[in-house]
Amino acid sequence: MFYGSLAASKAGLGWIPLDLPVPVMTVLGSCAPSIAALVTLRMTEGRWPRVGLLTMRAIVVGFVIAPILIAGTFAAIPAAILTTGSLSSLRWSALLSGSVYGLSTVIGGPLGEEPGWRGFALPRLQELFGPVKASVLLGFLWASWHLPLFLCKAWSSTHFSTYLLIVTGLSFSMTFLFNLSGGSVVTAIAVHAFFNTVSRWLGGILDGSTIRETPSPELIMGLSGWAIGLILVALTRGQLGTRHAGQDGGHNESLFGSFGPQ
């Protein structure tokens, strides 16, 4: 509703004579997956999600393993490919800079989306299709859900085809880390937030360096995401961390973990 209205307003196609604020509508719209999950959970299972304990495993995966994997996949590898100079000349210290983080990296999608995408949809998709197919399907749905934003003039992003490549590649890592954490939504929120920091990491690493004109950084990020995703699939023999998840495809006692099927 929010994204569709924004696309139809003066900010997009101009079908509706309204000046809708893009940042506000984007943040409000990002809550739609979680709202839909809450309503569906109540209607189909007659319950609300129960808040459990945040486990140490979820903290380690979300705030130690996740930033290493995400930064390596979507910042370090692309930076190494994009630069025309030596790897030692890159500003690797940008990966440790606190200035790249901000509130927008959390509220601009992760907090509103992940209880729905990973907390509700992923465990059920994994039960039906397995981790690999579930990752691809959820990545496709996740990217397609953003499609109305590409009709907005103020929406700064790459072409949708490249965006789809990036998001589906990221989905493999998201599934692996979510399962590895035992099915913690907090971990999923953290992983998504770290991904929102990727452009700042990459820009910081390449600051002052000469980079290649082609291929584009976004395309390299997408290909790197898929490459690492397929490596994770191979290393885990297609399980993507499900052996480390709680019973019933990720339902456990982690915070918001009870979004999963019972």
ChimeraX commands (.cxc) that place a marker at each C-alpha (Angstrom):
marker #1 position 0.00,0.00,0.00 radius 0.5
marker #1 position 2.68,2.51,1.01 radius 0.5
marker #1 position 5.06,1.65,-1.83 radius 0.5
marker #1 position 2.26,1.50,-4.38 radius 0.5
marker #1 position 0.87,4.85,-3.27 radius 0.5
marker #1 position 4.32,6.38,-3.41 radius 0.5
marker #1 position 4.90,5.07,-6.93 radius 0.5
marker #1 position 1.54,6.46,-8.06 radius 0.5
marker #1 position 2.10,9.88,-6.43 radius 0.5
marker #1 position 4.02,12.88,-7.76 radius 0.5
marker #1 position 7.18,11.23,-6.45 radius 0.5
marker #1 position 6.70,8.52,-9.06 radius 0.5
marker #1 position 4.30,8.18,-11.99 radius 0.5
marker #1 position 2.16,11.18,-11.03 radius 0.5
marker #1 position -1.15,9.34,-11.28 radius 0.5
marker #1 position -2.17,10.68,-7.86 radius 0.5
marker #1 position -1.80,14.47,-7.30 radius 0.5
marker #1 position -0.15,14.08,-3.90 radius 0.5
marker #1 position 3.32,15.03,-2.67 radius 0.5
marker #1 position 4.19,12.07,-0.47 radius 0.5
marker #1 position 7.44,12.17,1.53 radius 0.5
marker #1 position 9.68,9.42,0.18 radius 0.5
marker #1 position 11.69,8.76,3.39 radius 0.5
marker #1 position 8.59,8.54,5.59 radius 0.5
marker #1 position 6.63,6.37,3.17 radius 0.5
marker #1 position 9.63,4.10,2.66 radius 0.5
marker #1 position 10.09,3.48,6.38 radius 0.5
marker #1 position 6.36,2.95,6.95 radius 0.5
marker #1 position 6.16,0.63,3.96 radius 0.5
marker #1 position 9.05,-1.45,5.24 radius 0.5
marker #1 position 6.81,-2.61,8.12 radius 0.5
marker #1 position 4.40,-4.33,5.73 radius 0.5
marker #1 position 6.08,-7.79,5.75 radius 0.5
marker #1 position 6.01,-7.94,9.55 radius 0.5
marker #1 position 2.43,-6.69,9.79 radius 0.5
marker #1 position 1.36,-9.28,7.21 radius 0.5
marker #1 position 3.22,-11.97,9.20 radius 0.5
marker #1 position 1.49,-10.97,12.44 radius 0.5
marker #1 position -1.97,-11.00,10.85 radius 0.5
marker #1 position -1.34,-14.32,9.06 radius 0.5
marker #1 position 0.05,-15.92,12.20 radius 0.5
marker #1 position -3.02,-14.87,14.16 radius 0.5
marker #1 position -5.46,-16.01,11.49 radius 0.5
marker #1 position -3.84,-19.35,10.69 radius 0.5
marker #1 position -2.43,-20.43,14.07 radius 0.5
marker #1 position -4.54,-18.37,16.45 radius 0.5
marker #1 position -1.54,-16.88,18.26 radius 0.5
marker #1 position 0.79,-13.94,18.46 radius 0.5
marker #1 position 4.59,-14.36,18.40 radius 0.5
marker #1 position 6.05,-14.93,21.85 radius 0.5
marker #1 position 9.19,-13.09,22.86 radius 0.5
marker #1 position 11.87,-15.43,24.15 radius 0.5
marker #1 position 15.46,-15.01,25.27 radius 0.5
marker #1 position 18.23,-13.64,23.09 radius 0.5
marker #1 position 20.81,-16.40,23.09 radius 0.5
marker #1 position 24.57,-16.01,23.07 radius 0.5
marker #1 position 24.68,-17.96,19.81 radius 0.5
marker #1 position 22.39,-15.40,18.16 radius 0.5
marker #1 position 24.57,-12.54,19.43 radius 0.5
marker #1 position 27.80,-14.12,18.17 radius 0.5
marker #1 position 26.34,-14.96,14.77 radius 0.5
marker #1 position 24.58,-11.62,14.36 radius 0.5
marker #1 position 27.31,-9.30,15.58 radius 0.5
marker #1 position 30.57,-11.19,14.95 radius 0.5
marker #1 position 30.16,-13.70,12.12 radius 0.5
marker #1 position 27.59,-11.68,10.14 radius 0.5
marker #1 position 29.62,-8.48,9.69 radius 0.5
marker #1 position 32.68,-10.50,8.65 radius 0.5
marker #1 position 30.71,-12.48,6.05 radius 0.5
marker #1 position 28.71,-9.53,4.72 radius 0.5
marker #1 position 31.66,-7.12,4.62 radius 0.5
marker #1 position 33.86,-9.71,2.97 radius 0.5
marker #1 position 31.28,-10.66,0.36 radius 0.5
marker #1 position 29.87,-7.28,-0.59 radius 0.5
marker #1 position 32.70,-4.86,0.22 radius 0.5
marker #1 position 36.14,-6.49,0.44 radius 0.5
marker #1 position 35.86,-8.78,-2.60 radius 0.5
marker #1 position 34.26,-6.12,-4.84 radius 0.5
marker #1 position 36.87,-3.56,-3.73 radius 0.5
marker #1 position 39.68,-5.95,-4.63 radius 0.5
marker #1 position 38.16,-6.49,-8.08 radius 0.5
marker #1 position 37.30,-2.84,-8.74 radius 0.5
marker #1 position 40.64,-1.25,-7.89 radius 0.5
marker #1 position 43.26,-0.84,-10.57 radius 0.5
marker #1 position 45.98,-0.42,-7.97 radius 0.5
marker #1 position 47.49,-2.69,-5.35 radius 0.5
marker #1 position 45.38,-4.19,-2.58 radius 0.5
marker #1 position 47.68,-2.66,0.02 radius 0.5
marker #1 position 46.75,0.83,-1.17 radius 0.5
marker #1 position 43.09,0.35,-0.30 radius 0.5
marker #1 position 41.74,1.88,2.91 radius 0.5
marker #1 position 40.84,-1.34,4.72 radius 0.5
marker #1 position 40.49,0.63,7.97 radius 0.5
marker #1 position 37.09,1.79,6.69 radius 0.5
marker #1 position 35.72,-1.60,7.72 radius 0.5
marker #1 position 36.35,-0.69,11.36 radius 0.5
marker #1 position 35.16,2.89,11.19 radius 0.5
marker #1 position 32.17,3.70,13.37 radius 0.5
marker #1 position 31.19,6.57,11.06 radius 0.5
marker #1 position 29.68,4.16,8.51 radius 0.5
marker #1 position 26.92,3.14,10.91 radius 0.5
marker #1 position 23.73,5.04,11.54 radius 0.5
marker #1 position 20.14,4.67,12.66 radius 0.5
marker #1 position 19.02,4.60,9.04 radius 0.5
marker #1 position 20.81,1.27,8.50 radius 0.5
marker #1 position 18.44,-0.32,11.02 radius 0.5
marker #1 position 15.10,1.45,10.54 radius 0.5
marker #1 position 15.46,1.64,6.77 radius 0.5
marker #1 position 14.24,-1.93,6.26 radius 0.5
marker #1 position 15.72,-4.42,8.76 radius 0.5
marker #1 position 13.54,-3.65,11.77 radius 0.5
marker #1 position 10.30,-3.55,9.82 radius 0.5
marker #1 position 10.97,-6.32,7.32 radius 0.5
marker #1 position 12.85,-9.15,8.99 radius 0.5
marker #1 position 10.20,-10.42,11.43 radius 0.5
marker #1 position 8.16,-11.05,8.30 radius 0.5
marker #1 position 10.79,-12.24,5.82 radius 0.5
marker #1 position 13.07,-14.33,7.98 radius 0.5
marker #1 position 11.02,-14.70,11.16 radius 0.5
marker #1 position 7.82,-15.89,9.48 radius 0.5
marker #1 position 8.31,-16.73,5.81 radius 0.5
marker #1 position 11.73,-18.41,5.75 radius 0.5
marker #1 position 11.06,-21.25,8.25 radius 0.5
marker #1 position 7.89,-22.19,6.40 radius 0.5
marker #1 position 9.50,-21.99,2.96 radius 0.5
marker #1 position 12.37,-24.16,4.18 radius 0.5
marker #1 position 9.92,-26.81,5.38 radius 0.5
marker #1 position 8.26,-26.85,1.96 radius 0.5
marker #1 position 11.21,-26.49,-0.41 radius 0.5
marker #1 position 14.41,-26.89,1.59 radius 0.5
marker #1 position 16.99,-24.15,2.38 radius 0.5
marker #1 position 18.39,-23.56,-1.12 radius 0.5
marker #1 position 15.11,-23.22,-3.02 radius 0.5
marker #1 position 13.64,-21.27,-0.11 radius 0.5
marker #1 position 16.52,-18.80,-0.29 radius 0.5
marker #1 position 16.08,-18.21,-4.02 radius 0.5
marker #1 position 12.29,-17.89,-3.75 radius 0.5
marker #1 position 12.39,-15.56,-0.76 radius 0.5
marker #1 position 15.12,-13.48,-2.41 radius 0.5
marker #1 position 12.96,-13.11,-5.51 radius 0.5
marker #1 position 9.90,-12.13,-3.46 radius 0.5
marker #1 position 12.00,-9.77,-1.34 radius 0.5
marker #1 position 13.40,-7.97,-4.38 radius 0.5
marker #1 position 10.09,-7.88,-6.25 radius 0.5
marker #1 position 8.35,-6.35,-3.23 radius 0.5
marker #1 position 10.63,-3.29,-3.70 radius 0.5
marker #1 position 9.67,-2.97,-7.38 radius 0.5
marker #1 position 7.25,0.02,-6.92 radius 0.5
marker #1 position 10.12,2.05,-5.45 radius 0.5
marker #1 position 11.97,1.82,-8.76 radius 0.5
marker #1 position 9.19,3.96,-10.24 radius 0.5
marker #1 position 10.03,6.82,-7.86 radius 0.5
marker #1 position 12.31,9.61,-9.06 radius 0.5
marker #1 position 14.04,9.97,-5.70 radius 0.5
marker #1 position 14.75,6.27,-5.32 radius 0.5
marker #1 position 18.47,5.93,-5.93 radius 0.5
marker #1 position 19.34,2.37,-6.81 radius 0.5
marker #1 position 20.72,0.30,-9.65 radius 0.5
marker #1 position 18.66,-1.32,-12.39 radius 0.5
marker #1 position 16.12,-3.77,-11.05 radius 0.5
marker #1 position 17.78,-6.75,-12.76 radius 0.5
marker #1 position 21.05,-6.02,-10.95 radius 0.5
marker #1 position 19.17,-5.35,-7.72 radius 0.5
marker #1 position 17.48,-8.74,-8.09 radius 0.5
marker #1 position 20.89,-10.36,-8.57 radius 0.5
marker #1 position 22.22,-8.71,-5.41 radius 0.5
marker #1 position 19.22,-9.51,-3.23 radius 0.5
marker #1 position 18.91,-13.15,-4.29 radius 0.5
marker #1 position 22.64,-13.64,-3.72 radius 0.5
marker #1 position 22.36,-12.01,-0.30 radius 0.5
marker #1 position 19.45,-14.30,0.51 radius 0.5
marker #1 position 21.76,-17.34,0.69 radius 0.5
marker #1 position 23.92,-15.66,3.35 radius 0.5
marker #1 position 20.83,-14.44,5.20 radius 0.5
marker #1 position 19.42,-17.97,5.33 radius 0.5
marker #1 position 22.74,-19.44,6.47 radius 0.5
marker #1 position 23.22,-16.88,9.26 radius 0.5
marker #1 position 19.59,-17.06,10.38 radius 0.5
marker #1 position 19.75,-20.84,10.66 radius 0.5
marker #1 position 23.19,-20.76,12.25 radius 0.5
marker #1 position 21.83,-18.44,14.95 radius 0.5
marker #1 position 19.09,-20.92,15.79 radius 0.5
marker #1 position 16.39,-18.91,14.03 radius 0.5
marker #1 position 16.80,-15.54,15.74 radius 0.5
marker #1 position 15.00,-12.58,14.18 radius 0.5
marker #1 position 17.39,-10.25,15.97 radius 0.5
marker #1 position 20.23,-11.89,14.06 radius 0.5
marker #1 position 18.33,-11.41,10.79 radius 0.5
marker #1 position 17.79,-7.73,11.63 radius 0.5
marker #1 position 21.50,-7.33,12.39 radius 0.5
marker #1 position 22.55,-9.05,9.14 radius 0.5
marker #1 position 20.20,-6.86,7.10 radius 0.5
marker #1 position 21.50,-3.76,8.88 radius 0.5
marker #1 position 25.11,-4.71,8.13 radius 0.5
marker #1 position 24.19,-5.18,4.49 radius 0.5
marker #1 position 22.71,-1.67,4.47 radius 0.5
marker #1 position 26.19,-0.48,5.46 radius 0.5
marker #1 position 27.91,-2.17,2.49 radius 0.5
marker #1 position 27.93,0.88,0.20 radius 0.5
marker #1 position 29.63,2.95,2.91 radius 0.5
marker #1 position 32.17,0.21,3.56 radius 0.5
marker #1 position 32.93,-0.11,-0.14 radius 0.5
marker #1 position 33.12,3.64,-0.68 radius 0.5
marker #1 position 35.46,4.00,2.28 radius 0.5
marker #1 position 37.78,1.20,1.14 radius 0.5
marker #1 position 38.01,2.65,-2.38 radius 0.5
marker #1 position 38.34,6.27,-1.26 radius 0.5
marker #1 position 41.21,7.85,-3.18 radius 0.5
marker #1 position 41.69,4.79,-5.41 radius 0.5
marker #1 position 41.30,4.54,-9.16 radius 0.5
marker #1 position 38.61,2.03,-10.06 radius 0.5
marker #1 position 37.57,0.25,-13.21 radius 0.5
marker #1 position 34.81,1.79,-15.31 radius 0.5
marker #1 position 33.28,-1.61,-16.06 radius 0.5
marker #1 position 31.74,-3.76,-14.78 radius 0.5
marker #1 position 29.71,-1.69,-12.33 radius 0.5
marker #1 position 30.24,-2.04,-8.57 radius 0.5
marker #1 position 26.64,-3.20,-8.21 radius 0.5
marker #1 position 27.10,-6.01,-10.73 radius 0.5
marker #1 position 30.27,-7.16,-8.99 radius 0.5
marker #1 position 28.45,-7.12,-5.65 radius 0.5
marker #1 position 25.69,-9.26,-7.10 radius 0.5
marker #1 position 28.08,-11.77,-8.63 radius 0.5
marker #1 position 30.13,-11.90,-5.43 radius 0.5
marker #1 position 26.96,-12.50,-3.40 radius 0.5
marker #1 position 25.99,-15.42,-5.62 radius 0.5
marker #1 position 29.52,-16.84,-5.61 radius 0.5
marker #1 position 29.75,-16.83,-1.81 radius 0.5
marker #1 position 26.18,-18.09,-1.61 radius 0.5
marker #1 position 26.95,-21.08,-3.81 radius 0.5
marker #1 position 30.10,-21.76,-1.80 radius 0.5
marker #1 position 27.99,-21.82,1.38 radius 0.5
marker #1 position 25.58,-24.22,-0.33 radius 0.5
marker #1 position 28.46,-26.50,-1.30 radius 0.5
marker #1 position 30.19,-26.37,2.08 radius 0.5
marker #1 position 26.97,-27.11,3.97 radius 0.5
marker #1 position 25.80,-29.70,1.39 radius 0.5
marker #1 position 22.68,-27.68,0.77 radius 0.5
marker #1 position 21.73,-27.40,4.45 radius 0.5
marker #1 position 22.70,-23.72,4.88 radius 0.5
marker #1 position 22.95,-24.06,8.64 radius 0.5
marker #1 position 19.65,-25.87,9.23 radius 0.5
marker #1 position 21.39,-28.49,11.36 radius 0.5
marker #1 position 22.23,-25.70,13.79 radius 0.5
marker #1 position 18.70,-24.29,13.85 radius 0.5
marker #1 position 16.08,-25.15,16.42 radius 0.5
marker #1 position 13.45,-27.77,15.83 radius 0.5
marker #1 position 10.77,-27.26,13.20 radius 0.5
marker #1 position 12.85,-25.26,10.76 radius 0.5
marker #1 position 14.18,-22.58,13.03 radius 0.5
marker #1 position 11.58,-22.28,15.82 radius 0.5
marker #1 position 13.43,-21.91,19.10 radius 0.5
marker #1 position 13.70,-19.72,22.15 radius 0.5
marker #1 position 15.63,-16.86,20.58 radius 0.5
marker #1 position 14.08,-13.41,20.57 radius 0.5
marker #1 position 11.02,-13.44,18.28 radius 0.5
marker #1 position 11.92,-17.03,17.38 radius 0.5
marker #1 position 8.32,-18.12,17.93 radius 0.5
marker #1 position 7.32,-16.58,14.59 radius 0.5
marker #1 position 8.38,-19.98,13.25 radius 0.5
marker #1 position 5.94,-22.85,12.76 radius 0.5
marker #1 position 5.04,-25.01,15.72 radius 0.5
marker link #1:1,2 radius 0.2
marker link #1:2,3 radius 0.2
marker link #1:3,4 radius 0.2
marker link #1:4,5 radius 0.2
marker link #1:5,6 radius 0.2
marker link #1:6,7 radius 0.2
marker link #1:7,8 radius 0.2
marker link #1:8,9 radius 0.2
marker link #1:9,10 radius 0.2
marker link #1:10,11 radius 0.2
marker link #1:11,12 radius 0.2
marker link #1:12,13 radius 0.2
marker link #1:13,14 radius 0.2
marker link #1:14,15 radius 0.2
marker link #1:15,16 radius 0.2
marker link #1:16,17 radius 0.2
marker link #1:17,18 radius 0.2
marker link #1:18,19 radius 0.2
marker link #1:19,20 radius 0.2
marker link #1:20,21 radius 0.2
marker link #1:21,22 radius 0.2
marker link #1:22,23 radius 0.2
marker link #1:23,24 radius 0.2
marker link #1:24,25 radius 0.2
marker link #1:25,26 radius 0.2
marker link #1:26,27 radius 0.2
marker link #1:27,28 radius 0.2
marker link #1:28,29 radius 0.2
marker link #1:29,30 radius 0.2
marker link #1:30,31 radius 0.2
marker link #1:31,32 radius 0.2
marker link #1:32,33 radius 0.2
marker link #1:33,34 radius 0.2
marker link #1:34,35 radius 0.2
marker link #1:35,36 radius 0.2
marker link #1:36,37 radius 0.2
marker link #1:37,38 radius 0.2
marker link #1:38,39 radius 0.2
marker link #1:39,40 radius 0.2
marker link #1:40,41 radius 0.2
marker link #1:41,42 radius 0.2
marker link #1:42,43 radius 0.2
marker link #1:43,44 radius 0.2
marker link #1:44,45 radius 0.2
marker link #1:45,46 radius 0.2
marker link #1:46,47 radius 0.2
marker link #1:47,48 radius 0.2
marker link #1:48,49 radius 0.2
marker link #1:49,50 radius 0.2
marker link #1:50,51 radius 0.2
marker link #1:51,52 radius 0.2
marker link #1:52,53 radius 0.2
marker link #1:53,54 radius 0.2
marker link #1:54,55 radius 0.2
marker link #1:55,56 radius 0.2
marker link #1:56,57 radius 0.2
marker link #1:57,58 radius 0.2
marker link #1:58,59 radius 0.2
marker link #1:59,60 radius 0.2
marker link #1:60,61 radius 0.2
marker link #1:61,62 radius 0.2
marker link #1:62,63 radius 0.2
marker link #1:63,64 radius 0.2
marker link #1:64,65 radius 0.2
marker link #1:65,66 radius 0.2
marker link #1:66,67 radius 0.2
marker link #1:67,68 radius 0.2
marker link #1:68,69 radius 0.2
marker link #1:69,70 radius 0.2
marker link #1:70,71 radius 0.2
marker link #1:71,72 radius 0.2
marker link #1:72,73 radius 0.2
marker link #1:73,74 radius 0.2
marker link #1:74,75 radius 0.2
marker link #1:75,76 radius 0.2
marker link #1:76,77 radius 0.2
marker link #1:77,78 radius 0.2
marker link #1:78,79 radius 0.2
marker link #1:79,80 radius 0.2
marker link #1:80,81 radius 0.2
marker link #1:81,82 radius 0.2
marker link #1:82,83 radius 0.2
marker link #1:83,84 radius 0.2
marker link #1:84,85 radius 0.2
marker link #1:85,86 radius 0.2
marker link #1:86,87 radius 0.2
marker link #1:87,88 radius 0.2
marker link #1:88,89 radius 0.2
marker link #1:89,90 radius 0.2
marker link #1:90,91 radius 0.2
marker link #1:91,92 radius 0.2
marker link #1:92,93 radius 0.2
marker link #1:93,94 radius 0.2
marker link #1:94,95 radius 0.2
marker link #1:95,96 radius 0.2
marker link #1:96,97 radius 0.2
marker link #1:97,98 radius 0.2
marker link #1:98,99 radius 0.2
marker link #1:99,100 radius 0.2
marker link #1:100,101 radius 0.2
marker link #1:101,102 radius 0.2
marker link #1:102,103 radius 0.2
marker link #1:103,104 radius 0.2
marker link #1:104,105 radius 0.2
marker link #1:105,106 radius 0.2
marker link #1:106,107 radius 0.2
marker link #1:107,108 radius 0.2
marker link #1:108,109 radius 0.2
marker link #1:109,110 radius 0.2
marker link #1:110,111 radius 0.2
marker link #1:111,112 radius 0.2
marker link #1:112,113 radius 0.2
marker link #1:113,114 radius 0.2
marker link #1:114,115 radius 0.2
marker link #1:115,116 radius 0.2
marker link #1:116,117 radius 0.2
marker link #1:117,118 radius 0.2
marker link #1:118,119 radius 0.2
marker link #1:119,120 radius 0.2
marker link #1:120,121 radius 0.2
marker link #1:121,122 radius 0.2
marker link #1:122,123 radius 0.2
marker link #1:123,124 radius 0.2
marker link #1:124,125 radius 0.2
marker link #1:125,126 radius 0.2
marker link #1:126,127 radius 0.2
marker link #1:127,128 radius 0.2
marker link #1:128,129 radius 0.2
marker link #1:129,130 radius 0.2
marker link #1:130,131 radius 0.2
marker link #1:131,132 radius 0.2
marker link #1:132,133 radius 0.2
marker link #1:133,134 radius 0.2
marker link #1:134,135 radius 0.2
marker link #1:135,136 radius 0.2
marker link #1:136,137 radius 0.2
marker link #1:137,138 radius 0.2
marker link #1:138,139 radius 0.2
marker link #1:139,140 radius 0.2
marker link #1:140,141 radius 0.2
marker link #1:141,142 radius 0.2
marker link #1:142,143 radius 0.2
marker link #1:143,144 radius 0.2
marker link #1:144,145 radius 0.2
marker link #1:145,146 radius 0.2
marker link #1:146,147 radius 0.2
marker link #1:147,148 radius 0.2
marker link #1:148,149 radius 0.2
marker link #1:149,150 radius 0.2
marker link #1:150,151 radius 0.2
marker link #1:151,152 radius 0.2
marker link #1:152,153 radius 0.2
marker link #1:153,154 radius 0.2
marker link #1:154,155 radius 0.2
marker link #1:155,156 radius 0.2
marker link #1:156,157 radius 0.2
marker link #1:157,158 radius 0.2
marker link #1:158,159 radius 0.2
marker link #1:159,160 radius 0.2
marker link #1:160,161 radius 0.2
marker link #1:161,162 radius 0.2
marker link #1:162,163 radius 0.2
marker link #1:163,164 radius 0.2
marker link #1:164,165 radius 0.2
marker link #1:165,166 radius 0.2
marker link #1:166,167 radius 0.2
marker link #1:167,168 radius 0.2
marker link #1:168,169 radius 0.2
marker link #1:169,170 radius 0.2
marker link #1:170,171 radius 0.2
marker link #1:171,172 radius 0.2
marker link #1:172,173 radius 0.2
marker link #1:173,174 radius 0.2
marker link #1:174,175 radius 0.2
marker link #1:175,176 radius 0.2
marker link #1:176,177 radius 0.2
marker link #1:177,178 radius 0.2
marker link #1:178,179 radius 0.2
marker link #1:179,180 radius 0.2
marker link #1:180,181 radius 0.2
marker link #1:181,182 radius 0.2
marker link #1:182,183 radius 0.2
marker link #1:183,184 radius 0.2
marker link #1:184,185 radius 0.2
marker link #1:185,186 radius 0.2
marker link #1:186,187 radius 0.2
marker link #1:187,188 radius 0.2
marker link #1:188,189 radius 0.2
marker link #1:189,190 radius 0.2
marker link #1:190,191 radius 0.2
marker link #1:191,192 radius 0.2
marker link #1:192,193 radius 0.2
marker link #1:193,194 radius 0.2
marker link #1:194,195 radius 0.2
marker link #1:195,196 radius 0.2
marker link #1:196,197 radius 0.2
marker link #1:197,198 radius 0.2
marker link #1:198,199 radius 0.2
marker link #1:199,200 radius 0.2
marker link #1:200,201 radius 0.2
marker link #1:201,202 radius 0.2
marker link #1:202,203 radius 0.2
marker link #1:203,204 radius 0.2
marker link #1:204,205 radius 0.2
marker link #1:205,206 radius 0.2
marker link #1:206,207 radius 0.2
marker link #1:207,208 radius 0.2
marker link #1:208,209 radius 0.2
marker link #1:209,210 radius 0.2
marker link #1:210,211 radius 0.2
marker link #1:211,212 radius 0.2
marker link #1:212,213 radius 0.2
marker link #1:213,214 radius 0.2
marker link #1:214,215 radius 0.2
marker link #1:215,216 radius 0.2
marker link #1:216,217 radius 0.2
marker link #1:217,218 radius 0.2
marker link #1:218,219 radius 0.2
marker link #1:219,220 radius 0.2
marker link #1:220,221 radius 0.2
marker link #1:221,222 radius 0.2
marker link #1:222,223 radius 0.2
marker link #1:223,224 radius 0.2
marker link #1:224,225 radius 0.2
marker link #1:225,226 radius 0.2
marker link #1:226,227 radius 0.2
marker link #1:227,228 radius 0.2
marker link #1:228,229 radius 0.2
marker link #1:229,230 radius 0.2
marker link #1:230,231 radius 0.2
marker link #1:231,232 radius 0.2
marker link #1:232,233 radius 0.2
marker link #1:233,234 radius 0.2
marker link #1:234,235 radius 0.2
marker link #1:235,236 radius 0.2
marker link #1:236,237 radius 0.2
marker link #1:237,238 radius 0.2
marker link #1:238,239 radius 0.2
marker link #1:239,240 radius 0.2
marker link #1:240,241 radius 0.2
marker link #1:241,242 radius 0.2
marker link #1:242,243 radius 0.2
marker link #1:243,244 radius 0.2
marker link #1:244,245 radius 0.2
marker link #1:245,246 radius 0.2
marker link #1:246,247 radius 0.2
marker link #1:247,248 radius 0.2
marker link #1:248,249 radius 0.2
marker link #1:249,250 radius 0.2
marker link #1:250,251 radius 0.2
marker link #1:251,252 radius 0.2
marker link #1:252,253 radius 0.2
marker link #1:253,254 radius 0.2
marker link #1:254,255 radius 0.2
marker link #1:255,256 radius 0.2
marker link #1:256,257 radius 0.2
marker link #1:257,258 radius 0.2
marker link #1:258,259 radius 0.2
marker link #1:259,260 radius 0.2
marker link #1:260,261 radius 0.2
marker link #1:261,262 radius 0.2
view
